[in-house]
């Protein structure tokens, strides 16, 4: 199975080659707008991301594409968001993977 492994040891996430990829990211005062390579455009509320919501307008404008389009990165806000996470509300399989990853990380921290 082809794909890309991202992250440091213990924090690795596998992103398959056929996963949706970002080609453009920008923010308004209320939403993150991400254009995907397959032609879809996602509009996601900034409210969902506390660090991005708290960031300055300048920090929000500095969004970049990272890891070959698998993530959008806001370096000044300290926020990295996977395209899969942005798709989760629209894709039951994506939502399930995002929640499994969230639960895995939450339980690791608690234990």
Order of alpha helices (4+ residues) and beta strands (2+ residues): beta-beta-beta-beta-beta-alpha-alpha-beta-beta-beta-alpha-alpha
